[in-house]
Amino acid sequence: MLITIEEKNDTTFKVTVTSRQTTTHTVTVTPEYKAKLAALNVATETLVEKSFEFLLEREPNTSILREFDLKVIQTYFPEYERTLRQLLS
């Protein structure tokens, strides 16, 4: 499985997941939410990539929302923020 991330602007990213079925997702990340999850030296692209790795461990790419704000993951997976903070610290 391959995850490709393309920055659209400072807060919006196009994520392509290449698997048996390729999917494309538009993800937004506010600077405040990035700061909550990751150290200043962690690139937002890295946060998005690790978030997709987290999601793909739990569901197929075809089940991931096509467009969402990163903070919505927490509503589906309560362990998300804690897991990402540990991964990115």
Stockholm file with secondary structure:
# STOCKHOLM 1.0

chainA/1-89         MLITIEEKNDTTFKVTVTSRQTTTHTVTVTPEYKAKLAALNVATETLVEKSFEFLLEREPNTSILREFDLKVIQTYFPEYERTLRQLLS
#=GR chainA/1-89 SS CEEEEEESSSSEEEEEEESSSCEEEEEECCHHHHHHHSCTTSCHHHHHHHHHHHHHTTSCGGGSCSEEEGGGHHHHCTTHHHHHHHHHC
#=GC SS_cons        CEEEEEESSSSEEEEEEESSSCEEEEEECCHHHHHHHSCTTSCHHHHHHHHHHHHHTTSCGGGSCSEEEGGGHHHHCTTHHHHHHHHHC
//
